[in-house]
């Protein structure tokens, strides 16, 4: 019975992780709140939640496999030919440099930044405001072929904000890309590509801890598979959505989500202050 319960809970957590990882609403926030609210102390442990993110890694790599292959091979060709103006070279260097701030920051800050309901609520509101400003102020005139190395650096710096629980990796990079004047779909696509190295390295590192702590591999596999399926669907949906519509639905959602968390925290509905 315990195994069946763990399997079902892992599948549900995979659904939550998969949907929220690539939407600009923070997977960390929703998983923490979800597991605390339902009292799922077993599969809700941090190492387990971190490990099922591997499904998101597989999904984003498979979805953008052709783009990744083109960027790597084109970048290598540009390096050999010393063609520093080639589009793939600019993308490759921009993504590589843009990955460094989040990895370095994550290494030094991973055990310092608190994962609490209060922090998540505040950051949800802050990022909603920033995304709304980016939606209003961004020119949205630049396509994928106009990306430059500095775009990778600046969006990579924006990715550091995601180290704070509740900020959202996709949300912070999408917001930074919109501020830089990218089209909405280009901004989302670029934020996904730039986030692949960081997400992959962080997940592989965290997964090594999970393998040493799991009682049974089956719930972990179920969580990873569930995460993969819903991550793939989430990526495809968001890119199609941003072809025709703006990001205000996520702005209003984040404002409401953050407000609810702070109100319920003030009412004392979270044990130990939501920590």
Secondary structure, DSSP 4 states (H G I P E B T S, - for coil): -HHHHHHHHHHHHHHHHHHHHHTTT-HHHHHHHHHHHHT-TTTTSHHHHHHHTHHHHHHHHHHTHHHHHHHHHHHHHHHHHT-TT-HHHHHHHHHHHHHHHHHHHHHHHTTTS---HHHHHHHHHHHHHHHHHHHHH----B-GGG--HHHHHHHHHHHGGGGSTTS-HHHHHHHHHHHTTB-HHHHHHHHHHHHHHHHHHHHHHHHHHHHTT-S-HHHHHHHHHHHHHHHHHHHHHHHHHHHH--SHHHHHHHHHHHHHHHHHHHTT-SGGGG-
